[in-house]
């Protein structure tokens, strides 16, 4: 059976949560493979809104198994809070339907504190981090001093690992004239939370392999977007993990052959949160109008998103970097009734035409969009459930986007509601 990877093709916030939820009806397993609880997904199901940060979107569907893979960094306190919140909304979460990789690195209070201190110190040069400790946790993972979920099974080993971790962090804190972290307090906190999360611990790679052998469909759920990838995004204004499709295999313990279809979630316009280049940004009344219509506020932070015209250049770049087989276009209805529409087809940098966003941050900041003006539509597209329900100019807009990004439409989302989705090509089809 086909396995599908869902990734963002822009700067995140493309509507992955709703699409993953919709696709999860066709899957048996949904697995997160990177990022942390800085990634917010909002689901609207039968009028009820669910806000997820760390748990996979499949958790709200009965009978599905949701997994957090080794590529994710996990704040165990935030995880338990999110689980409790969802249980309060009637969502069942047990070791039978939720599994947590024992290889996943933990986000600790010291990571959150360090994140906030660094961001404040950066002033105008800040990255725009959510302040949840994601970056420092990935740093410790790469430096081989992280504490992982599996380390909580042996408190003697945990004690030694804490010593190694604090040898680095306390020296760093002293250098910034800040208080050291108490070894005893950290050990006590972890010893207390260990029995609460260990029942969910599992060898995710092994359970996914078993699922594949049984012919079960797997949905790999990404967080953030391609332009926030640590290697391929608008560095240094990026997240601390690889957000591209290739990470789905690495971050879940599977080989590349586990991936059959890559679905790129693509918003009908462009948004980003935090600092960094944004060539098509509309820092004006139009941008604010789109923001208000689209309710463009971060699920995790509540920060307003910057809004602008559709940028075909970065999406085409994402198509090629990820090997995207088809896109799910979201929030088309937010463009209903605008006086005109523009699509960015290329850039000029210092007067020279370019067809991609270069790696240099200096060049990225200089990129000026080249626009193609398109006809708008006055009809309402919200809630449409077939292409025949769309006005001709909206279909023309979609077809032009397909041409510019060099990828076909697979799904079209016409509202936050689960059922307001038009299927053009089933990603799970063999």
N, C-alpha and C positions, 0 to 999 in steps of 0.2 A: 504494500500500500504506500502511496506517496506521502512523504513528510515535507512540511512547509516551514520556511523561515520567514518571519515577519519583521521587517526593519523599517526605520524611518529614513526617508530619502532627502530630508531637508535638515533643519536644526532642531528636530524633535517637535513634540506637541502636534503631531500630524493627525492624531486620532487613532493611534494603534490599539488602545484599550478596547474601543468599540469593535474594531475589525477582528481582533483576536477573540473577543467574546463571541462574535458572530461565527467565526470559523471553528471555534472550539466545539460547537455542536457536532461537527464532522470528525473531530479528533478524539482520541482516548486519553492522551497525555499532553499537558501544556507545560513547557519548561522555560524559565528565565535563565539567560546565559551570561549576562554581564550587568554592570552598574550596581546600584544600591537603592536605598530608599529616597534618593534624590529624583527618581523617575516617577512622575505621577500619571496614573491612568484613571480616567473618569468613565464609568459605565452608567447608562440610563436604561433600566429594564422595567417595563410596565410602570413607568412614572417614578420609580425608585432610583435614586442616585447612589452609586457605590464609588468611593474614592480609594484607589489602591496605590501603594507606593512600592512595596516590595513583593507582595504576593502576586503570582501570575493571575492574569485576568480570568483564566479558566476556573478559578476557585469558586466563583458564584454559580457554576453549573453543577448540579447534582450528578453523581456518577462519573465524574472526570477526576483524573489524578493530576494535581499540580505539583511542580518541582522547582526548586531553586538550585541551580547548578554551581559547580566549582568556580566559575568565572565571576560570580556575584560576591560582593562584600556585604556582610550581614551585620546590622546593628541588632543584637538579640532583644534589647529592650523595646526598640521601635517595632520589631517583628511581633512581639507579644501584644503590644498596644494595638497594632493593626488587626491582629487576630481577634482581640477582644471587641474591637469596634464592629467588625463584620459579624461576629457572633451575635452582637446586639441587634443587628439587622436581619437575623434569622439565617445566616450562612453557617453551614456545618463545616468545621475544620477539625480533622482528626488525623492521627498518624496513617490512616488508611487512604485519605485523599490529599494529604500534603506531605511532601518529602523534602528534606533539606540536606544538601551535600555536606558530608563530614569533612570535605576538603575545602570548603568555603572559608575565607578569612573573615575574622570578626572586626567590626567597627567598635571601638571602645570610647568611653568618655574623653580620654586624652586626645583621641583623633578629632573629635568634634571641637574641643577647646583650641587645639592647634590650628584647625581650619579657620576658625573665627578670628584668632589673633593675627594670623598671616593676612587675612583679607582686610582687616582694619588697618594694618600696617602698610598695605600696598597703596592705600589712598586712591588717587585717580588711576593708578595702574592696576586696579583690581581685576580679577578674571570674571567675577560674577558668580562665584561658587554659591551653592545653597547652604554652606556652612554645616553640613551634616557629617563631615569627617570622611567623605568618600576618597578624596585625593590622598590624605595622609595614610589611610588604611591600605590603599594600593601601593603606596611607597614602601610601607613595611612588608607587604607581601613580596614585592620585587626584591627587597633587601634581605629576604629570608629570615625575618624576625617576627613575622605575624603570628598571632594566636588564632588557630583554626577551630572550627566546631568540634572536630574529633579530639582536640587537645583537652577538652573539658571532661573526657572520660577518665583521666588519670590526674588527680590533683597534685601528686608528687612531681610529675613531668610538667604540669602547668606552672608550678612554683618556679622551676628552673627557667621556663620560657618567659615568665614575667620579668625575672632578673635581667635576662638578655634584652628584652624590649625596653625596660626602663634605663638600662645603661646608655642607650641612645637618647631616649626622650628627655630624661632628666638633665642630661648635659645640654640638650637643645634649649630647654626651659631656663636653665641657669644663665645661658648665654643671652637670653632675652629678659633677664631679671624678673622671671616669673617663678612662682612656687613650684616645687617638685611634686611629682605624683607619688602618693603613698602606696608603697608596695602592698601593705597589709589591706588597705581599703580596696584596691583593685582585685586582689586575690579573693577577698570576701564577697565582692560583688559578683565575680564570675562563679564562685562556688555556689552562691545562692541561685543564680539563674540557670546553671547547668542542668539540673533535673527537669527544668521547665521546657527546654528546647531539645535535649538529647533524644526524647522519644520520637522526634520527627527525623532524626539523623539517618542517613542512608548513603550507600555507594551509588550515586545517581548514574554514573556511567554504566554500571552493571544492570540497574533496573531498566534503563533505556535500551540496553542491548537485548534484555529479555523481552521487552515490549516489541522491539523490531522483529525478533524471531517469531513472535506470536502473530505478526502481521498487523499490529496496532498502529494507527496513525499518530504521529507525533507533531505537535505544533511548537516551534521554537520562537519564543517571544523576546524581541529585543527592546531595549530602552534607549531613550534619547534619539539622535539621528546621525546620519552619515557625516554631516558637516561638523559634528562634535566629536568625531573619532580622534583618538590621541595621535594617530599617524596621518590620517587622510583629511582631517577637518581643518578649521581655520585656527590653527595653532598659533599662539598659546591659549587662545580663547576656546578651549575644548574641555571635554570631560576627561576623566583619568583612566578610561578603559577603551578598548576597541569596540565600536558600536556597529561594525559592518557584519555582513552575512557570514564571512569566514569564521568569526568568533563564535558562531552558534555551535560549531563542531568542537572547538577548543574548550569553550566555557561549559560544555555539558559532558565532555569525555567521549565524544563520538568522532568517527572519521568523516572526511568530506563526502563519502558515498552515502551517508545518512540523509543528505539534503537532496530533495528532488525538485523543489520549486522555491524560488525566492520572490516574495511579494513585497514591493516597496510601497509603504503608505505615503501618500502625497497629498498635501493640502492644496486646494484650488487657488490659493494665494500663498504668501510666505510670511512666517513669523520666526522670531527668535527671542530668547530670554537672556538677559545679562549682557555683558560687554562683547565687543568684537565687531568685525566688518559685516555689513549687511547692504549690498549694493542697491537693492530695490526698495529699501525702507522708505516709507512715507511718514515722516515726522511732521504731520500736518493734520488738518481736519479730516481728510480722507482716511488716514491711518487710524485716527481715533474712532471714526465711524465704523470701520471694519472691526476694530478691537471690541467696540461695544456690541455690535451685531453678533460677532463670533464668540463673545464671552471669553476673550483672550486673556485669561489670568491663570498663572501657574497652579496646578492642582496641589503641589507640595508647598510652595512658598506664598502663593497668592499674588506674586509679583505680576504687574501688567506685562504682556508680551509686546514687543515691537512688531509692527505690521507693515507689509508692503506688497507690491505686485508679484505675481508668479514669476519665479526665476528659473527658466528652462535650462540655463547653463549649469547651475549646481545640481539640478535633478538629473540631467543627462550625465554629468560626472558621476553621480551616485549610481546610476544605472550600470555604468561600466565597472566601477569599483566593486560593486556587490554582485554582479552577474544577475541583475534583476530580470525575472521572466515576465512580469506584469505588475501593474500598479493598482492600488486601491485609491481612488480619488475621493477626498473627503471635503465637506463644507462648501460644496458648490453653491448651496442655497444662500450663503452669506453674500454672494455677489449679485443676488437678485436685485434688479432695479437701479443699479449704479449707472451713472450717466454714460460712462465709457469704461472699457477694460483695456489694460495694457499687459503685455507679456514680454519679459526680457529675453531676447534671442542671442545676445552676445554682450561683450564689454569692450570699452576702450581704456587703455592704460597709457598715460602720457601720449595720447593721440594715436596709439597703435591698436588695431583691432585684435582681440584675443577671443578664443572660443572655449576657454575654461578658466576656472579660478586658480591662479598659480599658488604655489606653496609659500612664497615670500609674504610675510605679514605686511611689509611695506607696499608691495604690489597690490595685495588684497585691499588695502585701505584706499588705494588710488583708483580702483575699478569703477568705471562709470557705465551704467547700464545702457544698452541700445534697445529701444522698445519697438514693438509692433502693436499698433492700436487695433483693437477688435470690437465688433459690434456687441453691445450689451443686450439684455433682455428684461422685459418688464413682468413677465409671467412668474408665478411662484413655483419654484422647483422643490421646496421642502416637502418631504414625505413621498416623493415620486418613487414608484416601485417597478417601473419599466422604462426603457429608453424612449418608448413611444410617448410617455407622459411628459417628456422634456420639450421645451421650446426649441425650434430649429437652430437658433443662434447659440443656445447652450450646448447643443450637440456639436455644432461647428467649433466652439471653444475647446471642447474635449478632444475632438479629432485633431485640431491644430497642436494641442499639447502633446498628443501621441507622436505626431510627426517630429516635433522639436526635440523631445526627450529620447526618441528612438526606442520606445517600448509601448506595448499595447495596454489598454484598459482591461483589467480583470474584474474589478468590483467598483461600484459607485455608491457612496454613502450620502444619503440626502437629509439626514437628521441624526441627532444623537441616539434616537431610539433603535433598539436592536433590529427590528423588522424592516426599517426603512433603508434597505440595502438592495441594490440591483446587481445580480450575478451575471457577468458577461462570460467569464471563463472560470471554471472551478479549479482552484490551485491543487486540490486533492485528487483531481482526475488522473488516472494512470496514463 
